[in-house]
């Protein structure tokens, strides 16, 4: 995916997805009981998974999750949303607290030992967010000079920094929104995660931040579900293929991430379960 397409951050705050009430009607163990379904996503990532002040949910991940739920037979008013921080995703799936998770969830070999994935449904790459007036951080290599970098514990970007850039002072927080707040306050020098996530935060605070350097990874986002549940994986994969073919994927991307100045890419082809 061309890195330049992620750079054109407009001054427009991200448009909210079609609002609806996050209904928690009943539910139960096993990711939903009877006529409801429990779906995991992020609550603090603008443009991807965001719980709005009025309680509605919006974002590209949310729209993907809703489309899949509809294909599984669950309309929007039968969805119960479960916040799924990066470090808790495998546990939520393994314990049956959610049916599936759509939460900027990179498909990795280590995670596939614990859970299964359908997808990918989006491809992005790790990058850096700094204050708009910062001039001394230009990419990953410039972080080695004792710069304070923030990422989220349990995330792929945090692990990559530990493995490849040991000279960086890595601060690990529970959420990216906490990292962005620390960047705003000057407690840290940069935030690292996937460009599509950083773009959402940059667009939410026009003129405050900028993305620097070239992406230094390729991340394939998948939908996490219980390990070896091939039947559910296949149903989700079929739903993703339908979403891409009927134009809903493109519409969801443009609605949620287009206002951040991100050009709409071609959707990736989901792998077989």
Beta strands, then each sheet from edge to edge (+ up, - down):
strand 1: 37-41
strand 2: 44-45
strand 3: 49-51
strand 4: 57-58
strand 5: 79-83
strand 6: 100-101
strand 7: 115-124
strand 8: 126-131
strand 9: 148-152
strand 10: 169-173
strand 11: 190-194
strand 12: 209-212
strand 13: 219-226
sheet 1: 5+ 1+ 6+ 13- 7+
sheet 2: 2+ 3- 4+
sheet 3: 10+ 9+ 11+ 8- 12+
end
